[in-house]
Amino acid sequence: MNITLGAIAIIATVLFGAAQIGFQGSAFAQAEPQEEQQQAFNDHVFVANELSNTISVINPINNTLEDTIDLTGFDNRKPFSFNASMPLAAMHLTPLYNGAIDTHGMNSSPDGKLIAVAARGSSNIYLINTTTLEKIGPDNGIFVGREPHVPTFTLDGKSIWTTVRGSNYIAVIDVNDAIKNNQTFYNEAIATVNAPSMIWFSKDGRLAFVGSQKDSVMDVIDTTSKKSITVVNLTKADPIGFTPFVKVTPDGSEVWLVHKSADAITVINTQQPFNIISTIKLEKGSKPNHVEFAGGREDNGGRGGYAYETLADADPKTNTSKVMIIDTTNKSIIGSSNSHGKEAHGIWANPNGTRIYVGHEQTPILAVFDINGPNAINPKSIADISLGGVNMPNGQFLQSKK
């Protein structure tokens, strides 16, 4: 099983506005046989770093940085080269820079052979081969439009749907066309709500649930006709209209939408009439970011479990943020855990749901926690992994960050 993480995308599944982290595969499954548990740790965790435009590759067996994928693109002649002592956000102002700008949301293909990462500032999507850790397809990425947030593979792996939050459409990329023909533009646009933030497909792949970062709504799109079948009003839970994260529970019955500015989470039935099941209110100023699911409970036939919600708000005493733990059956908050960094953002569980990985916007580490058994409601720290960086052609070191 491959693992992909999006700090904006811990694979955007660990970014993420910050890093994203992601693991390919279900994180909600029952505990697997020992050999399958070991197989779940045989690949990598990928973390997208927004400011440095790099992807950190983590070995989940020994919890160390194994490699860094460099998506920058400098003209390294002396008049144009980037000075690493400058603010990282200024790298794209370097003359003749043609690399990624603001790598953010990230997701893996269903077979784990590819990851797709959005570069918000350069308006494109990059494809990475998870075996070679090299770019595949167009070297300068695939243009999709202003402010792409998260690319999501369809369940058959043939297409990538990317929310273009600077507009009102979903950019569809034909994966085969991009790889074999070096197609540099998206193939199709699907009309949707204003400022679409993120897509998550239903368990059978027939529906796409789309959040918005400007309007208090969720769009439901039929993936065959590629037409909206209904728009769910979220005004009561999210009057501001800022929902950056959307995810369907592993059993496919619910879709959870995170309202960052409203400090709330809305839970919606994935079947018509797409009724609101619950609104989970968090403490004012919590600034929730991403949610991940893990741990089917024996007392509930393996269903249910826990949701782990990252909070951007930092405790002034510790200068660190929290991960909120929610019972997915009764939607109650049952506790919280220190995230080991400032502005926790991306979060993902490993395929068998025994560990979570947390990325941060302000602290350049990936925090790893054991959530197996009794640790599910009291996560046990395993490691804080530095995200490293790359040695630039001019001899300077570029720190992976955000």
N, C-alpha and C positions, 0 to 999 in steps of 0.2 A: 504494500500500500504506500502510495506517495503522500507526502505531507507538504502542505503549502501554507505559509502564514502571511497575512497581510496585516506593521505598526501602523501604516495607513492601510495597507492591505495585508494582515497576518492572515492567508490568501483569502483575499477579500474577499479573504476572507477573510495575517495578522496583519488599516489603516486603517487605510485608514487614514480626516485631515492630517493625521500624523501617520504612523506606520501602519501598514496593514499586514495581518498575519493570517495564514490559512493552512488547514490540513485537508487534503483530499480524502473523502470517505466519511462515513457516518460517525459522529462523535456521541451518538445517543444509544449505540448498540449495547446489548448485554456483554458481560465480560467474555472474552474469547479464550479458546484453549491456549496453553502456554506458547506453542509454536506460532500461533497466529498473533499473539501479543508481541512476540519478538519481531515478527514480520512487519508489524505496524511501525516499528522504529528503525526500519532498514533504509529509509531514504532521508529526506531533508525537510527542514523548516525554512521557509523563505520570508524575509521581512523587507518590505519596501521602505526606503528612507527618503522622505520627501525633499529635504533641503540639499542633500548631497547627490541625489539622483543615482543612487546605488541600491542594490538588493543584497542584503546579508544572507548568506547560506549557512544554516546551523545544522550541526550533526546532533540528532536527538538522542543518540546512545550515550555520548559522553558530554553532551551539553556544551559544546565548544563551537566557536566560529570556524567554519571549514573553508569558506571562500567568500569573495565579494564580486558580484556582477556589476560591471561598470557601464552605466548607460549615458555617461557624459560624452560630449563630442567637441573637444577643443581643437582650435587651430593652434598648434604648439610652437609656431614661430614666435620669436621673442616679442614682437610688437603686440601680439594678440593673446599670449598665454595668460592663464588665470593664476592669480596669486592666492594660495591657500589661506593666507592670513586675512583675506577679505571676507566679509560676511558671505556665507554660502548662498544666500538668496540672490546675490549679485552675479553669480556665475553666468547666468544667461544673458547678462549685459555685455559680456566679453565679445568683442568683434568676431564675427564668423563662427560663433558657437552654433553647432547644429545637433546637439544631443538632446536628451530628454530634459524637460523642465517640470519639476514638482511631481515626481513619481508618487502615486497615491494608491488608489484601489487596485486590488489584485485578486485573481481567482485561478484555479487550476481546471484543466480539462477533466472530464469524468474518468479517463484512464490514467490521469496523473502524468502524462508525457509532456504536456505543455503548461506553461503559466502565461496568462495575459495580464499586463500591468498598464494602467492608465497614467499618462503624463498630463496633468491638468493644464499646466502652463503652455505646453507645446501642442496641445489639442490632438494627441495621438495615442495609439495603443502599440505596445511592443510585445512580441511573442518570444518566449524563452523556452529552449529545449531543456527539460529538467535532468536529462542524462549528461549532456555536454556542458550545461550551464552557459550556453551561448545563445545569442539572438538568432532567430530563424525568421525567414520572410524578409520584408523590406528592412534594410539596415536602419533607416531613419524613422521607422514606425509606420503605422497606418493612420491617416488623418480621419478623424471622426467628427470634429466640430468643437465649438467653444466649451471649455470646462468639462471634459469627460470625467466622471466620478468613479464608477466601478464597472469593469467588463465582466460579463457572466456568460459562461458556456451553456448552450442548450444541452439537454440531457443526452442527446446522441453525439455531442461533441463536434458537430459539423459547423455550427455557427456560434458567434459571440455577439451577445446583445449588450450594448454599452449605453448607459444613461448619460445624456449630454445635458448637464444641468444648466449650462448657459443658454439653453434653448428649450424646445418643447418636443423633442423627438428622441427615439432610441435608434442608434446607429447599429446596423447589422453587418457583421463581417463574415464572409464565407471563408472558413479556415483553410480549405484546400486551395482556394484562389489566392489567398494571401501568401501561402507558403510556396506553392508551385509556380505561380505566375508573378510573384512579387507585387501583388496588387496594393497600391499605396493609398487608395481611398476606400471608404466603406461602400458596401454594395447596395444597401437599401435603408430607407428611413421609415420608422413606424411612429405615427403621430401619437402623442400621449399628453400628460398633464404638463403644466409649466414647471420648469426647473426639476426634471426627474432626478431623483437622488440615487436610487438603487433598485435592482430587480432581484426577486427570488422566485424561482419557478415552483409550481406545485409538484407534489411527489410523483404524479403521473406525467408531468411535463406539458399538460394541456393548457395551463393558465400561467400568466406572469403577473406578479403583484409588484406594483411600482409606487414608490413613495415620492413625495415632493418636498423641496426645500424652500418653496415660496407660497404654496397654497395648502390649506388644511384638508387634504384629500389623499385617497389611495386609488390608483387606477388598477382595474383588473382587465387584462388583455387575453383574448383567445389566441393561442400560439399558432393555430392553423390558419385562421383568417387574418391574423395580425391586426385585429380590430378591438377597440375597447368594448367590453360588454356591460360594464357598470363603473361608476365612480363613487367610492364610499366617502361620505362626509365625516371629517374628523375634527370639526370646529370645536366641539365641546371639550375634547381632550387636548387639542393643540391649536388654540386660537391664533397663535402667532404664525403657524404654518411653516415649521422647520423640522422635517423628519429625515435625517440623513441615513438612517439604517433600517433595513427590512430583512427579516429572516423567517422562514417557515420551520416549524418544529420538525424533528426527525420522523415523527409518526405521520406527518402531513396534515394534521387536523387543524392547526392554527398558524396564523402569520402574526408575528410580533413586529410592531413599528415603534422605533425609539424617537421620542420628541425631545430634542436636546434643550431647546429654549423653554419648554413647558415643564421640564423635569417630570416626565411621565412616559409610560409605555402603554400602547393600546394593543390588545389581543383580539384578533378577528377570526371568525370561522372561515375556513378556506372553501367551504361549500356554500352555494346559494342559499339564502339571500345575502351572504357575507355580512352577517350581523356582528356587532361588537359584543364580545364575550365579557371583557373586563378592561378597566383602565387602572393601571398600577401607578399610584402617586408616590414620587420620591421626595426627599427633603428639598426644600427650595434652595436653588443654587448648586444642586448636585451636578448638573450638566452631563447627563448620561450620553455615552457614545455608542459602543457596540454591545451586542448580546450574543452569548453562546450557550448551547444546551449540552448537558451531559448527565449521566447517572440515572438510568431507569431503575425504579424502586421495586424491591421484591414484594413489599406490602401492597403494591398496586399492579401486580401482574407484569412487571417490567416496564410499565408505562410511566408517564410522569417524569419525575426527576427534578433537576435543578437548572435554573438559568443564571448565568454569570454575567453581570452587567458592569462594564467599566464606567467610571465616573471621572470627568475631567477636573472637578473641583479638588483642590489640594488642601490638606490639613495644615494650617499655618505653623503648628508646633513641630510637625515632622517633615513638612514640605513634600509630602507624598500623597498620592491619591488612593482611592479604594476600589475594590471590586465588590459590588452588591450581590448577595446570593438570594435567589427568589425560588420558592416552591412553585413548580409549574402546574401542579394540580389545583391548589387553592389560591394561587397568585399572591401569596403573602410573602413579605420580606422577612427572611429568617436570620439574617446576619450580614456581616461584611468582613473583608479582609484587606490588609495593606497590600497595595499593588507593587511596592518597592520602587516606585518612580513617580515623577510629577506628570500630571495630565495623562492618566491611563486612557488608551484609545482602542487599538486593535486587540482582539482576543480570539483565540481558537483552541479547540480541544483536539487531542490526538484521536485517531479513528476509534479506539476502544473506550474513549471517554475517561481515562485515568489521569490525564494531565491537562492543564491549561497553560497557554503561553500568552503573555501580556506585553504589548508594546506601548511606548509612551511618546508623547509629543515633545517633552522637554528633557527627558533623561535618556541618554543613548544606550539603553540596555533592554534586553529581552528577559523578562522574569518568568521563570518556570515553576509551576506548583503541582504537587501531587494532590489529586482530588479523589483518589480511590477509597472506597469503603467509608470509614468514619471521617476521612479527610474531606469528603464532599462538602460538608458544611463548615469546615475549618481547614482551608487549604494549607498544605505544608510546603514551605519553600524548599526547592531543590537547587536552583541556581539562578544567578543574575549574570547574564551573558553580555559582554561588551559587543557592540555591533561593528567594531573595526572600521575599515575604510580601504582606500586604494592609494597606491603610489602613482602619482601623476608622471607623465613623460618629462616634466621639467624638474623632477626630483623631489617635489613637495608631496606631503601626505594629506590626503583628503579624508576627513573624519566623516563616517556615516552618521547621519543625524536626522531626527524627527521622522 
